[in-house]
Amino acid sequence: MTTRLFGTDGIRGRVNEFPITAEVALRVGKAVARVLRSSGPNRNRVLVGKDTRISGYMLETALTSGLVSMGMDVFMVGPMPTPGVAHLTKSMGAAAGIMLTASHNPYEDNGVKIFGPDGYKLSDQLEAIIERHILGEEPEAAPVPPRQIGKAHRIEDARGRYIEFAKHTADNVPLHGLKVVVDCGHGAAYFIAPLIFKELGAEVVTTGIQPDGTNINDGCGALYPDNAGELVRRFNADLGISFDGDADRVIFTDSNGQVISGDRILALCAIALKEQGRLKHDTMVCTSMSNLGLRETMTAHGIKVETTGIGDRQVIECMRKGGFTFGGENSGHLIFAEHATTGDGILSALQVLKMMREKNATIAQLAAAMSEYPSQLANIPVKEKPPLESLPKLKKLMAQATKTFGNEGRHLIRYSGTENKIRVLVEHRQIEEARIWLSKFAAAIRDEIG
């Protein structure tokens, strides 16, 4: 079988369709046990977390069965933000952590994210090895004898451990006097996030905290930050904080209910960290999706920018290789390497709130440090994903745009790593130019592969 299971962020797909089936989840458990188990204390432990999708019960049960059948002890933490699973995996010295989530996707989808004992997502090489075992391309492992079958436990204090960790990363910043709207998207942060902000003293207006198994990301959370913005205006709050389904990313709205782009948050954080002497090598890391205005702003503040491909894993790999301490994506992934091994929406929100307190400034005032190029973005459904260079009309248009734009703009066209879509981004100093070229690109795409 040549099917590629792992995409840009683990295995993901529609529930009860390959590869997101109970049968595959069972094989994932067996494969993880075989590849990641090692000698030493606790190295037969695996943490398993999930978001609030109804399919999480099915996949959790099958995954756990595969793990314990191979002699692994499973510690189930229930609904937990993805970064919480990464943190607990490392702090408990486990062999692996597994998160069942499809992040910002609707409830009909689910997925599997795997972390190694260091709390980082697995390398491409380890994913490839695990994939071969899942697909039966490696010899089946001999079953363990009955006395070596693992046990499954539920950790009752998992939430408390993560809550204290998250607050500690921001020095338990006092939030008294702040009114905050928190939209948890009916996802993994529905209980933890509001509690953290309340414990630190903020007045919290909540929404998206009543998951029913099917309403995760449904018109709420990080994909719909205008919801929080409307509540900010209604309740006269200081800002809005919106999380996606597994709370590894966050989007902010200001006191006027206006959405603040992820790039502006990256900019204000990088500037503050540099002023504090915490931005190692005076460098921040972003992806090719970040706005040209971010690079101009960083240059003006003496900050170098490293650019990677799409996905927080690529950002993290660049940060680890270069020894950098901060990076992220415009989509809301922020990585504070001093504290976390992956994007963490709650931790990031606390860091931003701490910066606001330290500078006695509003989030809008801090975000004003960056001006953005006008941009246009389209996500176009496609039936197949032929190489872009094999599409003559699109290839010709891309060359024309590059020549025409010069230093006034740019375009970025790529396939989604998790969906059958092609993403088209156009930025230009003149918004009308961006709109015109987006329309041209979309027409060519629909003509050739629509």
C-alpha positions as a printed Julia matrix, in Angstrom:
450×3 Matrix{Float64}:
   0.0     0.0     0.0
   1.4     3.39   -1.01
  -1.04    5.56    0.94
   0.73    8.26    2.9
  -0.83    8.44    6.37
   1.08   11.28    8.01
   0.42   14.78    6.73
   1.77   18.11    7.93
   0.28   17.58   11.39
  -0.09   13.87   12.09
  -2.74   11.56   10.66
  -6.06   13.19    9.86
  -9.25   12.38    7.97
 -12.97   11.75    8.1
 -14.1     9.45   10.9
 -14.94    5.85    9.95
 -13.14    6.29    6.66
  -9.55    5.16    6.15
  -7.32    6.02    7.93
  -9.45    7.33   10.81
 -11.03    4.03   11.77
 -11.0     1.93   14.92
  -8.98   -0.72   13.08
  -6.25    1.73   12.12
  -6.23    3.24   15.62
  -5.57   -0.24   17.01
  -2.63   -0.62   14.64
  -1.36    2.87   15.54
  -1.23    1.78   19.18
   0.72   -1.35   18.33
   3.09    0.55   16.04
   3.82    3.29   18.59
   4.49    0.65   21.23
   6.89   -1.2    19.0
   8.81    1.84   17.74
   8.92    4.16   20.77
   9.13    1.81   23.73
  12.61    1.75   25.25
  14.34    0.59   28.38
  14.45    2.72   31.5
  11.99    4.04   34.06
   8.49    4.75   32.74
   9.48    4.0    29.14
   6.5     1.71   28.8
   4.17    4.62   29.54
   2.07    6.42   26.93
  -0.18    9.41   27.61
  -3.38    9.64   25.58
  -5.42   12.83   25.37
  -8.28   13.93   23.16
 -10.44   16.9    22.3
 -14.23   16.88   22.58
 -15.25   15.08   19.36
 -17.68   12.22   19.84
 -15.36    9.96   17.84
 -12.67   10.43   20.48
 -14.24    7.69   22.61
 -14.04    5.16   19.79
 -10.49    6.01   18.81
  -9.26    6.25   22.41
 -10.56    2.76   23.17
  -9.04    1.19   20.06
  -5.72    3.02   20.46
  -5.49    1.98   24.11
  -6.21   -1.64   23.22
  -3.36   -1.66   20.73
  -0.95   -0.12   23.23
  -1.74   -2.38   26.19
  -1.7    -5.47   23.96
   1.96   -4.69   23.31
   2.81   -4.24   26.98
   2.43   -0.46   27.3
   0.76    1.21   30.27
  -1.67    3.89   29.1
  -2.48    7.02   31.07
  -5.64    8.64   29.71
  -6.02   12.32   30.52
  -9.38   12.92   28.82
 -10.13   16.25   27.12
  -6.86   18.16   27.22
  -5.21   20.79   25.01
  -2.63   19.31   22.68
   0.24   21.25   24.35
  -0.93   19.84   27.69
  -0.35   16.33   26.38
   3.09   17.33   25.09
   4.01   18.87   28.45
   2.79   15.92   30.53
   4.54   13.43   28.27
   7.87   15.08   29.01
   7.23   15.82   32.7
   6.16   12.22   33.4
   9.05   10.74   31.45
   6.73    8.75   29.22
   7.8     7.02   26.03
   5.22    8.88   23.98
   2.18   11.12   24.07
  -0.75   10.76   21.68
  -3.41   13.4    21.06
  -6.65   12.52   19.29
  -7.73   15.66   17.47
  -8.34   17.22   14.07
  -7.52   20.67   15.43
  -9.7    23.3    13.69
 -11.59   20.8    11.49
 -15.3    19.98   12.04
 -16.4    17.11   14.29
 -16.77   14.69   11.36
 -12.95   14.62   11.18
 -10.44   13.39   13.69
  -6.75   12.65   13.79
  -3.69   11.47   15.67
  -0.76   13.62   16.78
   2.21   11.8    18.32
   4.86   13.27   20.61
   8.15   11.71   21.59
   9.51   11.5    25.15
  10.99   15.0    24.8
   7.55   16.49   24.17
   8.28   17.33   20.54
   6.37   16.04   17.54
   8.07   13.11   15.86
  10.6    13.5    13.08
   9.73   12.53    9.51
  11.97    9.5     9.89
  10.15    8.17   12.96
   6.77    8.86   11.39
   7.84    6.86    8.33
   8.86    3.91   10.48
   5.6     3.97   12.42
   3.66    4.28    9.18
   5.28    1.15    7.74
   4.2    -0.79   10.83
   0.65    0.56   10.63
   0.36   -0.4     6.97
   1.74   -3.89    7.53
   4.92   -3.23    5.58
   7.02   -4.53    8.49
   6.76   -8.01   10.07
   4.12   -8.26   12.79
   5.53   -8.12   16.29
   5.05  -11.17   18.46
   2.35  -10.57   21.09
   3.51  -10.17   24.66
   2.7   -12.98   27.12
  -0.39  -12.44   29.3
   1.58  -11.34   32.34
   3.18   -8.51   30.35
  -0.04   -6.99   29.0
  -0.21   -3.32   29.97
  -2.73   -1.48   32.12
  -4.9     1.52   31.38
  -5.35    4.3    33.92
  -7.1     7.65   34.03
  -5.07   10.51   35.53
  -7.46   12.53   37.62
  -5.07   15.43   38.31
  -3.86   15.94   34.71
  -5.75   19.2    34.33
  -4.35   20.58   37.57
  -0.78   19.74   36.55
  -1.13   21.6    33.26
  -2.95   24.57   34.82
  -0.14   25.17   37.32
   2.49   24.77   34.62
   0.77   27.29   32.33
   0.36   29.91   35.04
   3.97   29.47   36.16
   5.3    30.23   32.64
   3.81   33.73   32.96
   4.98   34.18   36.56
   1.36   33.98   37.73
   0.78   37.42   36.23
  -2.02   39.2    38.14
  -4.94   39.96   35.84
  -7.1    41.88   38.3
  -9.0    44.67   36.6
  -9.03   43.0    33.19
 -12.25   41.79   31.59
 -11.57   39.06   29.05
 -13.85   37.22   26.62
 -12.72   33.6    26.19
 -14.08   31.49   23.31
 -13.02   27.86   23.66
 -14.73   26.65   20.49
 -16.44   23.85   22.45
 -13.03   22.2    22.3
 -10.29   20.88   24.53
  -9.8    24.16   26.42
 -13.47   24.47   27.47
 -12.77   23.83   31.17
  -9.1    24.68   31.61
  -8.78   28.06   29.89
 -11.54   29.99   31.7
 -10.36   28.59   35.03
  -6.77   29.77   34.47
  -7.78   33.34   33.67
 -10.19   33.43   36.61
  -7.56   32.1    39.03
  -5.23   34.89   37.94
  -7.89   37.46   38.78
  -9.47   38.37   35.45
 -13.19   38.86   34.99
 -14.03   36.24   32.36
 -16.9    36.18   29.9
 -17.08   32.69   28.41
 -18.49   31.19   25.23
 -17.92   27.89   23.45
 -17.66   25.95   26.72
 -20.49   23.45   26.29
 -19.16   20.65   24.06
 -21.66   17.99   23.02
 -19.4    15.91   20.79
 -20.56   17.51   17.55
 -20.28   21.29   18.04
 -16.5    21.63   18.21
 -15.32   24.53   15.96
 -18.91   24.93   14.76
 -19.17   28.66   14.09
 -16.98   29.44   17.09
 -13.39   29.52   18.33
 -10.25   30.61   16.5
 -11.81   30.26   13.06
 -14.59   32.68   14.02
 -12.93   35.34   16.23
 -15.63   37.86   15.34
 -17.81   35.98   17.84
 -15.48   36.98   20.65
 -15.27   40.46   19.16
 -19.03   40.9    19.35
 -19.0    39.82   23.01
 -16.11   42.19   23.73
 -18.24   45.08   22.5
 -21.37   43.86   24.29
 -19.69   43.43   27.66
 -17.19   46.29   27.3
 -14.28   43.87   27.72
 -10.58   44.63   27.28
  -9.91   41.91   24.72
 -11.11   38.6    23.29
  -9.2    35.31   23.23
 -10.32   32.54   20.85
  -8.92   28.99   20.78
  -9.21   26.28   18.16
 -10.43   22.76   18.89
  -7.24   21.47   20.51
  -6.09   24.86   21.86
  -2.68   24.85   20.25
  -3.39   28.2    18.63
  -5.04   31.47   19.64
  -6.53   34.52   17.93
  -7.05   37.86   19.71
  -9.55   40.69   19.34
  -9.0    44.16   20.75
 -11.28   46.26   22.96
 -13.19   47.44   19.87
 -13.87   43.85   18.88
 -11.46   44.03   15.93
  -9.53   40.9    15.09
  -5.75   41.2    15.44
  -3.87   39.11   12.9
  -1.49   36.42   14.05
   1.37   38.27   12.36
   0.76   41.36   14.49
   0.84   39.19   17.6
   4.1    37.66   16.4
   5.5    41.15   15.91
   4.53   42.52   19.32
   5.86   39.41   21.05
   9.18   39.46   19.2
   9.66   43.15   19.98
   8.87   42.66   23.67
  11.15   39.62   23.95
  14.02   41.5    22.31
  13.57   44.42   24.72
  13.73   41.93   27.61
  16.85   40.24   26.21
  14.91   36.99   25.75
  14.94   36.81   21.93
  17.95   34.64   21.33
  20.16   35.71   18.41
  17.7    38.61   17.94
  15.85   36.31   15.56
  12.25   35.16   15.21
  10.91   32.38   12.98
   7.78   32.5    10.83
   6.41   30.71    7.78
   6.08   31.78    4.17
   2.43   32.66    4.93
   3.41   35.61    7.1
   2.71   39.08    5.76
   5.46   41.14    4.15
   4.72   43.79    6.75
   6.03   41.49    9.48
   9.45   41.31    7.85
   9.58   45.09    7.38
   8.63   45.66   11.02
  11.21   43.2    12.3
  13.93   44.84   10.22
  12.99   48.23   11.65
  13.45   46.83   15.18
  16.75   45.1    14.45
  15.23   41.62   14.46
  16.23   39.0    11.9
  13.58   36.71   10.4
  13.98   33.04    9.5
  11.28   31.77    7.13
  10.13   28.15    6.89
   7.53   26.14    5.04
   3.97   25.84    6.33
   3.26   24.14    9.65
   4.26   24.74   13.24
   6.44   21.64   13.16
   8.67   23.24   10.53
   8.86   26.41   12.62
   9.87   24.37   15.67
  12.49   22.41   13.73
  14.05   25.67   12.54
  14.0    27.06   16.07
  15.69   23.97   17.49
  18.32   23.89   14.78
  19.18   27.59   15.13
  18.74   27.83   18.88
  15.99   30.43   18.54
  13.47   31.11   21.3
  10.41   32.45   19.52
   8.44   31.81   16.36
   5.03   30.99   15.0
   2.42   31.21   12.28
  -0.09   33.81   11.21
  -2.78   31.2    11.92
  -2.24   31.68   15.64
   0.44   29.14   16.5
   2.97   30.81   18.82
   5.99   28.9    20.12
   7.77   30.19   23.2
  10.67   27.76   23.31
  11.67   28.82   26.83
   8.51   27.14   28.07
   6.97   24.8    25.51
   7.81   22.24   22.86
   4.84   23.04   20.62
   2.3    25.76   19.9
   0.23   26.5    23.01
  -2.77   28.81   22.78
  -3.3    29.22   26.53
   0.37   29.76   27.33
   0.62   32.24   24.45
  -2.38   34.19   25.7
  -0.8    34.42   29.13
   2.48   35.66   27.65
   0.66   38.39   25.69
  -1.32   39.43   28.76
   1.92   39.6    30.74
   3.44   41.87   28.08
   0.38   44.12   28.26
   0.76   44.37   32.03
   4.49   45.04   31.87
   4.07   47.85   29.33
   0.78   49.11   30.8
  -0.63   49.04   27.28
  -3.64   47.64   25.48
  -3.25   44.86   22.97
  -4.21   47.28   20.18
  -1.42   49.66   21.22
   1.15   46.85   21.17
  -0.12   45.46   17.86
   0.11   48.91   16.24
   3.87   48.37   15.93
   3.19   46.53   12.67
   1.46   47.63    9.48
   0.27   44.92    7.12
   0.25   44.72    3.34
  -3.31   44.23    2.09
  -3.83   40.55    1.31
  -6.35   38.25   -0.31
  -6.6    34.55    0.53
  -8.7    31.83   -1.09
  -9.04   28.14   -0.26
 -10.2    26.43   -3.45
 -11.48   22.81   -3.33
  -9.76   20.44   -5.79
 -10.37   16.82   -6.75
  -6.68   16.04   -7.18
  -3.3    17.59   -6.47
  -1.07   17.51   -9.56
   2.31   19.26   -9.26
   1.87   23.0    -9.75
   4.64   23.05  -12.35
   2.52   20.7   -14.49
  -0.22   23.34  -14.83
   0.86   25.6   -17.74
  -1.74   28.37  -17.31
  -1.11   28.7   -13.6
   2.65   28.48  -14.04
   2.6    31.28  -16.64
   0.43   33.49  -14.43
   2.72   32.98  -11.43
   5.73   34.07  -13.49
   3.85   37.14  -14.75
   2.81   38.1   -11.22
   6.34   37.79   -9.87
   7.65   40.08  -12.6
   4.81   42.58  -12.23
   4.91   42.79   -8.43
   8.62   43.44   -7.98
   9.05   44.61   -4.39
   5.44   45.77   -4.13
   3.87   42.4    -3.37
   4.07   38.65   -3.56
   1.98   35.52   -4.14
   2.04   32.09   -2.55
   0.16   29.1    -3.98
   0.27   25.69   -2.33
  -1.84   22.63   -1.61
  -3.25   22.1     1.85
  -1.45   19.36    3.75
  -4.63   18.14    5.45
  -7.48   18.86    2.99
  -8.22   18.59   -0.74
  -7.77   22.31   -1.24
  -5.3    24.65   -2.88
  -4.52   27.82   -0.95
  -3.85   31.05   -2.84
  -2.39   34.05   -1.03
  -1.77   37.4    -2.74
  -0.28   40.45   -0.98
   0.24   43.87   -2.53
   0.56   47.45   -1.39
  -2.58   48.12   -3.46
  -5.56   46.02   -2.39
  -7.13   46.18   -5.85
  -4.04   44.58   -7.37
  -4.25   41.77   -4.82
  -7.92   41.19   -5.68
  -7.3    41.2    -9.42
  -4.49   38.67   -9.22
  -6.35   36.42   -6.81
  -9.2    36.28   -9.31
  -6.78   35.43  -12.12
  -5.14   32.65  -10.14
  -8.49   31.19   -9.04
  -9.79   31.12  -12.62
  -6.68   29.33  -13.87
  -6.88   26.77  -11.05
 -10.55   26.02  -11.68
  -9.89   25.74  -15.4
  -7.02   23.28  -15.02
  -7.9    21.21  -11.93
 -11.29   22.43  -10.71
